[in-house]
Amino acid sequence: MSEETQPYSSDELISQRVNHLLFINRLTRRRAADELGISHSAFNTKINGGSSWRAEELVSLTDRFGVSFDFLVGRVPIEYAVPHQAETDSPAQGETPGNPSA
């Protein structure tokens, strides 16, 4: 039996998944980098495959986007990702969560 070869490295796969999460959540790379506490240039370098993702960055990604590590590494279908509002987002002044007209 021969080993199965993956079409992408783990870093490439994670970057593809992160790009998908940015798209469905309508986030720019700049804003995502800010929310994750990563410099803009470092975030772009990681997305473009120039450096590897660190473990704490992967944890931040799972927390921010409400996905599992299994999703990031391709063990869960990409269709499982849904838009996820950051917990740091707060309602606009005069609004209460779940009741925008209050």
C-alpha positions as CSV (number, residue, x, y, z in Angstrom):
1,M,0.0,0.0,0.0
2,S,1.2,3.5,-0.8
3,E,0.8,6.6,1.4
4,E,-1.8,9.1,0.4
5,T,-0.4,12.4,-0.5
6,Q,-2.1,15.6,0.5
7,P,-2.5,18.2,-2.3
8,Y,-1.6,21.0,0.2
9,S,0.7,21.5,3.1
10,S,-1.0,22.0,6.5
11,D,-0.1,25.7,6.4
12,E,-1.6,26.1,2.9
13,L,-4.7,24.3,4.0
14,I,-5.1,26.5,7.2
15,S,-4.5,29.6,5.1
16,Q,-7.2,28.6,2.6
17,R,-9.6,28.0,5.5
18,V,-8.7,31.4,7.1
19,N,-9.3,33.1,3.7
20,H,-12.7,31.4,3.5
21,L,-13.6,32.5,7.1
22,L,-12.6,36.1,6.2
23,F,-14.8,36.0,3.1
24,I,-17.9,34.6,4.8
25,N,-17.5,37.0,7.7
26,R,-16.8,40.0,5.4
27,L,-13.6,40.8,7.2
28,T,-10.5,42.4,5.6
29,R,-7.1,40.9,6.4
30,R,-6.2,44.1,8.2
31,R,-9.2,43.9,10.5
32,A,-8.7,40.2,11.2
33,A,-5.1,40.8,12.1
34,D,-6.1,43.6,14.5
35,E,-8.7,41.4,16.1
36,L,-6.3,38.5,16.5
37,G,-3.4,40.7,17.7
38,I,-1.1,39.8,14.8
39,S,0.7,42.5,12.8
40,H,-0.7,43.1,9.4
41,S,2.4,42.1,7.6
42,A,2.8,38.9,9.7
43,F,-0.9,38.0,9.0
44,N,-0.4,38.5,5.2
45,T,2.8,36.5,5.3
46,K,1.0,33.6,6.9
47,I,-1.9,33.8,4.5
48,N,0.4,33.9,1.6
49,G,2.4,30.8,2.9
50,G,5.5,32.7,3.8
51,S,5.5,31.5,7.4
52,S,3.8,28.9,9.6
53,W,0.9,29.5,12.0
54,R,1.8,29.3,15.7
55,A,-0.3,27.3,18.1
56,E,-1.6,30.4,19.9
57,E,-2.6,32.0,16.6
58,L,-4.6,28.8,15.8
59,V,-6.4,29.0,19.1
60,S,-7.2,32.7,18.5
61,L,-8.6,31.8,15.1
62,T,-10.8,29.0,16.5
63,D,-12.1,31.4,19.2
64,R,-12.7,34.4,16.9
65,F,-14.5,32.4,14.1
66,G,-16.2,29.8,16.2
67,V,-14.6,26.9,14.4
68,S,-12.7,23.8,15.6
69,F,-9.1,23.0,15.1
70,D,-10.3,20.1,13.0
71,F,-12.0,22.6,10.7
72,L,-8.7,24.6,10.3
73,V,-6.7,21.5,9.3
74,G,-9.3,20.2,6.9
75,R,-10.8,17.3,8.9
76,V,-14.2,19.0,8.8
77,P,-15.8,20.0,5.5
78,I,-15.4,23.7,4.6
79,E,-19.2,24.0,4.3
80,Y,-19.5,23.7,8.1
81,A,-18.2,27.2,8.6
82,V,-20.8,29.9,9.1
83,P,-20.5,33.6,9.8
84,H,-19.5,34.2,13.4
85,Q,-19.8,37.6,15.1
86,A,-16.8,38.4,17.4
87,E,-17.7,38.4,21.0
88,T,-16.0,41.8,21.4
89,D,-18.6,43.4,19.1
90,S,-21.0,45.4,21.2
91,P,-24.4,46.7,20.2
92,A,-24.7,50.2,18.8
93,Q,-25.6,52.9,21.3
94,G,-29.2,52.6,22.4
95,E,-29.5,48.9,21.2
96,T,-29.7,45.9,23.4
97,P,-28.4,42.5,22.2
98,G,-31.2,40.5,20.5
99,N,-33.5,43.6,20.4
100,P,-32.2,46.2,18.0
101,S,-35.2,48.5,18.3
102,A,-35.1,48.7,22.1
